[in-house]
């Protein structure tokens, strides 16, 4: 494998296929360690011994290894897509309703909301995602269809779906999200009925995508807000910068500090075992392995990203 040429800023000489192969080999002993999420009953059936990874470069290449084409439930990774749509709908006014600070608490925690009067800490924890979902519901005639169309377009895959069974399984067991949304609504920070907000939220979490889909879909965030295929803006470069900043500081919940330390890249995880990471101006990474660590992040997935960054020298620092 050729090392990155930092003097020219060129990454063209890295053999990404070889790097993914090496990462896969190195993390193999970790695959299956940790626990598959079971609080959403439908997710408990997913086999723990899966591992896939994909990298999509800004010059249009896609590299994959392992189960990179297998679809899984993207769960909280969807919060980045909905944040993108809500920012387009409401602009900077969104920040009157949701903060931009790491929570230091679990993704589904209620504790800060009481003191902070129903203004969630950031858009990448559950409470913040409920407010974001509410913004989209208010600005769109069919929020689910609009989100699906956006994600299909970004991934260049018209076959992406929301899994209705996962959504209803989460709804049936969704006592904590129901509590969060009701609590936020009691402070006047949701305009739509709680049931509608939760229905949209559970469906966004139930998007089924593969690592290859996710790597492609997130390229706009590595490409200063632009679509790699058409060259056209999806969002402004400034907004892309800010979403990346939020992913770095808030994208892996209360493990965000540790994640930045180990991996050094903006990232977003989900309890389905997926993690997406951005190397600005170079590529995106998506990794999937369903068994989670105690913070709810894929155990082997986080290790894979750490090894990828170490082997290539690619990080934002
Ligand atoms: N749908 C999940 C929940 O609300 C998403 C959480 C996650 O992926 N961290 O609990």
Boltz pocket constraint, residues with backbone or C-beta under 6 A from the ligand:
constraints:
  - pocket:
      binder: B
      contacts: [[A, 74], [A, 75], [A, 76], [A, 77], [A, 107], [A, 108], [A, 126], [A, 170], [A, 177], [A, 201], [A, 205], [A, 269], [A, 270], [A, 271], [A, 272], [A, 296]]
      max_distance: 6.0
